[in-house]
């Protein structure tokens, strides 16, 4: 996960037995820094725009399954549970202004996209709003915070118009953009600033009409003719 200023990357590694959280300079210089380690399996997901918090998904508690935690990056600070229920919650993403968090949860019986206010102290789900209606995973924000993208069970990429009025998060029109995306573990697509370009992992045969590549061998022999 990139830091907001692009100077650092947060990542997970199981070099100590569990998947713990580390940070390293993005230019490769300097030593890796252990951010946090415990008995849970952790995956970093989103860095707050002000650089002060890292959201991560954690697995290993038999009572709560997958949960969402916030890690303050100040020296000596401890992580706090942001969303911790008997259901599975994962893939949290900070909004561009850092005031909201989108994530996916199976509390309805299938994965759906939800948005909650971000409270640095954690433990508060007031103001939660469901964004998807018939299943959704892998939420990503447009850089101005006015659209929220997600992938349906049919592997279609959707764009939901979103906004805040009077402190309440509201969802407007939801539009299908294109299909054929892969869903699963990890980040399988991302959105460029402005929401007009996408980088996605696509299965073979579903990438449209790719340009052909011609390989010419022994081309120097042709020059002699």
Secondary structure as GFF3:
##gff-version 3
##sequence-region A 1 225
A	DSSP	beta_strand	8	13	.	.	.	ID=ss1
A	DSSP	beta_strand	20	25	.	.	.	ID=ss2
A	DSSP	beta_strand	33	36	.	.	.	ID=ss3
A	DSSP	beta_strand	41	47	.	.	.	ID=ss4
A	DSSP	beta_strand	53	61	.	.	.	ID=ss5
A	DSSP	beta_strand	65	72	.	.	.	ID=ss6
A	DSSP	beta_strand	80	83	.	.	.	ID=ss7
A	DSSP	beta_strand	89	94	.	.	.	ID=ss8
A	DSSP	beta_strand	100	105	.	.	.	ID=ss9
A	DSSP	beta_strand	112	117	.	.	.	ID=ss10
A	DSSP	beta_strand	129	130	.	.	.	ID=ss11
A	DSSP	beta_strand	137	141	.	.	.	ID=ss12
A	DSSP	beta_strand	147	151	.	.	.	ID=ss13
A	DSSP	beta_strand	157	165	.	.	.	ID=ss14
A	DSSP	beta_strand	168	178	.	.	.	ID=ss15
A	DSSP	beta_strand	189	191	.	.	.	ID=ss16
A	DSSP	beta_strand	198	200	.	.	.	ID=ss17
A	DSSP	alpha_helix	219	224	.	.	.	ID=ss18
###
